[in-house]
Amino acid sequence: MAAAAGVAALGTTLALAPGASAATTLGASAAQTGRYFGAAVAANKLSDATYVGILNREFTMVTPENEMKWDATEPTQGQFTYANADRIVNHARANGMRVRGHALAWHSQQPGWAQNLSGTGLRSAMVNHVTQVATYYRGKIYAWDVVNEAFADGGTGARRDSNLQRTGNDWIEAAFRAARAADPTAKLCYNDYNTDGQNAKSNAVYAMVQDFKARGVPIDCVGFQSHFNSASPVPADYQANLQRFANLGVDVQITELDIEGSGSAQADNYGRVVRACLAVSRCTGITVWGIRDTDSWRASGNPLLFDGSGNKKPAYTATLDALNSGGPTTPPTTTPPTTTPPTATPPTTTPPPSTPPPGGSALEGGGEGPQGRGRQAPSVPLTVVKSGRAPAITKLEPAAPDVAAGHAETENACGADVRPEHAPADRGEAGTHLGVARSARSAEGIPAIHGGGGSQNGQLGAGASTTFGFQGTGVGPSATPTCSAS
C-alpha cells in the first residue's frame, strides 16, 4: 500500500560505530544508546518460569499491566492495597530493572465507588488517589503515566467526555501537580493511543503539552502507545511526530508497542518503529505490551516478539538488529523541575456540557490487558464508509438508554473485530473498535477491551453517532547525524 512511500521518504540506513560489538539482548542493546527496552508485566505470571526467564534476560524496564490502576489499588475509597503491584516492583528492583508506573488517573478501570462520584467529590478523590499511590511508591518509579487517554478520537481534537473531564477542564493539570508533589524525582508522562502520527488528536495533545511547558505545569514526557495492525499501520510520519513533541522539551517514550502480523512484514514494522525512536534523541525507551504472543490482550493477532512457547520470532531479530544499529546520541538526562504543590482545594471551574459535542469528541474507551468485567452488551450496528486512504467506521449506539454495557463481539464489513467498551451499567453506553479479527484472551479468560491498532473503543450517548478512521501508512528507516543516504 502506501508503506512504500513511507520507506522512500525515510530511505536511510544506520550502522554501528566502528569497533562496536552487537549486544545479544534487547535491554543490553538499547542500553548502548542510553535507552531502555521494557515490557508490560502481569503479577500472576511471575510464577511462570519461561515468562520470568525471558523477562529477566531481555528487559530493563517493566510496566505493571493492570496492578497500579485505580480499581486495583483503591477498591474501596480510602483503603489502598498494593500487594500485586508490589510483586512486580519488588521483582523488577531485585533484578536490576526500573519501573514505569501505569496509570494514576484514567476514565476507565475506576472502582465502582469512583464511578458513582461527580464534581468536586470526584476531583478530590482523584487528587487524593494520585497523591497516595505516588507517595507510596516515591523513589521507586522511573516515570508515571499520570494521565491516560484523556483526548477523544475523531477529527475534533476535543477532550474525552469522561466523568473526570466533567469535574473541570483543569483536571489533568491538577493530577500532574499532585503527582509532582508526591513523587518529585519521577518523570511525569501523559499517555495516549492514536497519537502516533500527526492528526487532530495528537495536535490537541501537542497543544496541551506546549501550554503546560509555557505555564510551568510539571510534565516531563509523552507516551505513544503504538498499537498497530493492518487497519492501523505505522504512520509514515511516526518519527516526525515523535520529534515535534521532543522539540517541546519533553522526553518521548513508546509505551505499549505491539504489531499484529507475522513473518517478515511484522519484523519490518518492528524495525521501523525502533529506528524511529533511535533517530529522536529524546526518545528514551520502548516498552512492548507483553512478552509472549499468548500473554497479549490480542493474542490471536500474534503481536509480540516471542511466540507462545517463548521462542524468538523474526520480529525479535529485526528489533534487536535495529537496536544494534545505534542511534544519534545518548538521550539527555533531565531532572524534573521543582514546582509549587497543588492547593488542597481544587480551583473552581465550569464543567463542560454533559451532552457530548458532535464529531466523535465523546468517544470514551481504551484499556490495557484483561478486565474482570463480563456483562454481555447488545450488538452495535456499524456502517463502513470510506474516508481518505483508510477505512473509517461510523458507530451507531443502541437507542435504549439503560443498556447494561459490557463486552460483546460483532463483525463489521471489513472483517474487523468489534467490541463494546466497558461502561457502568446505568449509563447505557457501549463502544467499538476497529482492528483485525481476533479473540483476545487473558489469564482470567475475560475478553480484553483495549482497541486494536490503538484502542479505538468508545462510548456515546443513546442514539448518538460518530465517525473515526485511521491515518498513517508506515515508516521506513530514519536518518541520524551518522547515517548515510541510501
BELMOSUL-V209280 format. One line per field, one symbol per residue. ss: DSSP state (H for helix, E for strand, - for the rest). psi: psi as a letter, one per 30 degrees, with the letter a starting at -180 (. if undefined). Layout:
# BELMOSUL-V209280
ss->???
psi->???
This chain:
# BELMOSUL-V209280
ss->--HHHHHHH--EE------------HHHHHH----EEEEEE-HHH---HHHHHHHHHH--EEEE-----HHHH--E--E---HHHHHHHHHHHH---EEEEEEEEE-----HHHH---HHHHHHHHHHHHHHHHHH------EEEEEE--E-------E-----HHH---HHHHHHHHHHHH----EEEEEE-------HHHHHHHHHHHHHHHH-----EEEE--EE---------HHHHHHHHH----EEEEEEEEE---HHHHHHHHHHHHHHHH----EEEEEE---EHHH---HHH----E-----E-HHHHHHHHHHH---------------------------------------------E-----------EEEEEE--EEEEEEE------------EEE----EEEE----------------E-----------E----------------EEEEE--------------EE-
psi->bgeeeeeefhillllklkfkkklgleeeeeffgglljlkkkkefgffjeeeeeeeeefkgkkjkeffglefefifkkfjkkgeeeeeeeeeeefggllkkkkkekkflhkleeeffllbfeeeeeeeeeeeeeeeegkffkekkjekkhfkllagfglkkileeeffkfgeeeeeeeeeeeeiffkkkkkkllggfljaeeeeeeeeeeeeeeeggkjkflkkjehjlaffilkkfgeeeeeeeeeffgllkkjfhkkjkalbeeeeeeeeeeeeeeffjfgjflkkkildlefflfieffhgafkaffgkkleeeeeeeeeeffllelkkkkkkklklklllejkkkljllkfkkllggfgkjalkklkkhkgkkllkjkkkklkjbflklkkkklkfkfhkjkbklklkafgglkkjklklkfgfhkllllkalklikllffgkklgkkkghihllkllkflllklaklkgllallklfglkk.
